[in-house]
Amino acid sequence: MSDAKRKCRQYNMTYLKFGFIPLPSNIQLPMCLICNKVFSNEAMKPSRLKEHLQKVHPDKQNKDLSFFTNIRDKFLKAPSVSGLFAGSSKQCDDGLIASYNISKLIAKSGKAHTIGEELILPAVKEIAFDNIQVYCHHLESLHMDFSDVLRIFCRWKFLNGS
């Protein structure tokens, strides 16, 4: 069947009684609230959703709508990784861009990553502007990330006998 003729099912609020909500990143896909399994759009039929609830979560099949509503509300209120990064990046876009550009310059120079700690951080601390602590924090975080990656790489290399 061609893509143009494929029927795209829409989420219906009654699917919540089977424990399904639309996937937050793609509302055309159903997601089970209990096991977080994502189904194809073709599976967004009440009979298939009910079948999943009965076979995979038989202990939950007699729960009322308020049970699934509470789970949905907790799921939607829970912080997500992408939400944490989105909130952080909105506040510190300039700092992230500066940190990225500085790390790119360090990488291009071919020098050890510690040059950022030895030269860049002291230079940046001399610049007077409002968000200096944000920039310094990002650079220090970058240094820690580089150190962690280097440590993991060395350990991996040692364990593999290279």
C-alpha positions as CSV (number, residue, x, y, z in Angstrom):
1,M,0.0,0.0,0.0
2,S,1.4,3.4,-0.9
3,D,2.1,6.0,1.8
4,A,-0.5,8.4,0.3
5,K,-3.3,5.9,0.8
6,R,-2.3,4.8,4.3
7,K,-4.9,5.8,6.9
8,C,-3.4,7.8,9.7
9,R,-5.4,7.2,12.8
10,Q,-5.9,10.0,15.3
11,Y,-5.6,9.5,19.1
12,N,-8.9,9.5,20.9
13,M,-9.3,10.4,24.6
14,T,-11.2,7.1,25.1
15,Y,-7.9,5.3,24.6
16,L,-6.9,6.5,28.0
17,K,-9.2,3.8,29.6
18,F,-6.8,1.2,28.0
19,G,-3.8,3.0,29.4
20,F,-2.6,4.8,26.3
21,I,-1.7,8.4,25.5
22,P,-0.2,9.9,22.4
23,L,3.5,9.9,22.4
24,P,4.7,13.4,23.4
25,S,7.2,13.6,20.5
26,N,4.8,12.2,17.9
27,I,1.0,12.5,18.6
28,Q,0.3,9.9,15.8
29,L,1.8,7.1,17.9
30,P,0.2,5.5,20.9
31,M,2.2,4.9,24.1
32,C,1.3,2.6,26.9
33,L,1.5,4.5,30.2
34,I,2.4,1.4,32.2
35,C,5.3,0.0,30.2
36,N,6.0,3.0,28.0
37,K,5.9,0.8,24.9
38,V,5.3,2.8,21.7
39,F,3.1,1.2,19.0
40,S,2.7,2.0,15.3
41,N,-0.1,4.2,14.1
42,E,-1.8,1.1,12.6
43,A,-2.0,-0.3,16.2
44,M,-4.1,2.7,17.3
45,K,-7.3,0.7,17.3
46,P,-9.3,0.2,20.4
47,S,-9.3,-3.6,20.0
48,R,-5.4,-3.7,19.8
49,L,-5.0,-1.3,22.7
50,K,-7.4,-3.3,24.8
51,E,-5.6,-6.6,23.8
52,H,-2.3,-5.2,25.0
53,L,-3.8,-4.2,28.3
54,Q,-5.4,-7.6,28.8
55,K,-2.3,-9.7,27.8
56,V,0.6,-7.6,29.1
57,H,-1.0,-5.8,32.1
58,P,-3.9,-8.1,33.2
59,D,-3.8,-6.7,36.7
60,K,-4.6,-3.3,35.4
61,Q,-7.5,-4.1,33.0
62,N,-10.2,-3.5,35.6
63,K,-8.9,-0.2,36.7
64,D,-11.1,2.9,36.2
65,L,-10.3,5.9,34.1
66,S,-9.1,7.9,37.1
67,F,-6.3,5.4,37.7
68,F,-4.9,6.0,34.2
69,T,-5.6,9.7,34.4
70,N,-3.3,9.9,37.5
71,I,-0.6,8.0,35.8
72,R,-0.9,10.3,32.8
73,D,-0.7,13.4,34.9
74,K,2.4,12.1,36.7
75,F,4.0,11.2,33.4
76,L,3.4,14.6,31.9
77,K,4.6,16.4,35.0
78,A,7.8,14.3,35.3
79,P,10.9,16.1,34.2
80,S,12.4,14.7,31.0
81,V,15.9,14.8,29.8
82,S,15.0,16.8,26.7
83,G,12.9,19.2,28.9
84,L,15.8,19.7,31.2
85,F,18.1,20.5,28.4
86,A,15.6,22.7,26.7
87,G,15.0,24.8,29.8
88,S,18.7,25.1,30.4
89,S,19.5,26.0,26.9
90,K,16.9,28.7,26.8
91,Q,18.5,30.4,29.8
92,C,22.1,29.9,28.8
93,D,22.1,29.9,24.9
94,D,24.9,32.5,24.8
95,G,27.0,30.6,27.3
96,L,26.5,27.3,25.4
97,I,27.4,28.9,22.1
98,A,30.5,30.5,23.5
99,S,31.5,27.3,25.2
100,Y,31.1,25.3,22.0
101,N,33.0,27.8,20.0
102,I,35.9,27.8,22.5
103,S,36.0,24.0,22.7
104,K,36.0,23.9,18.9
105,L,39.0,26.3,18.8
106,I,40.8,24.2,21.3
107,A,40.2,21.1,19.3
108,K,41.3,22.7,16.1
109,S,44.5,23.9,17.7
110,G,45.7,20.4,18.4
111,K,46.8,21.3,21.9
112,A,45.8,19.4,25.0
113,H,42.3,20.2,26.3
114,T,43.9,21.6,29.5
115,I,44.8,24.8,27.5
116,G,41.2,25.9,28.2
117,E,41.8,25.6,31.9
118,E,45.3,27.2,31.7
119,L,44.7,30.0,29.2
120,I,41.0,30.5,28.2
121,L,39.4,30.4,31.7
122,P,41.7,33.1,33.2
123,A,41.2,35.2,30.0
124,V,37.4,34.9,30.1
125,K,37.4,35.8,33.8
126,E,39.0,39.1,32.9
127,I,36.2,40.1,30.5
128,A,33.5,42.2,32.3
129,F,29.9,41.3,31.3
130,D,26.8,40.1,33.0
131,N,26.9,36.3,32.4
132,I,30.5,35.6,33.0
133,Q,29.8,33.0,35.6
134,V,27.6,31.1,33.1
135,Y,30.4,31.1,30.6
136,C,33.0,30.0,33.2
137,H,30.7,27.3,34.4
138,H,30.2,25.9,30.9
139,L,34.0,25.9,30.3
140,E,34.6,24.1,33.6
141,S,31.9,21.6,32.8
142,L,33.5,21.1,29.4
143,H,36.8,20.5,31.0
144,M,35.3,17.9,33.4
145,D,33.5,16.2,30.4
146,F,36.8,16.0,28.5
147,S,38.5,14.5,31.5
148,D,35.8,11.9,32.0
149,V,35.9,10.9,28.3
150,L,39.7,10.7,28.4
151,R,39.5,8.5,31.6
152,I,36.9,6.2,30.0
153,F,38.8,5.9,26.8
154,C,42.1,5.0,28.6
155,R,40.3,2.4,30.7
156,W,38.7,0.9,27.6
157,K,42.0,0.9,25.8
158,F,43.6,-0.8,28.9
159,L,40.8,-3.4,29.2
160,N,41.1,-4.3,25.5
161,G,44.8,-4.7,25.6
162,S,45.6,-2.0,23.1
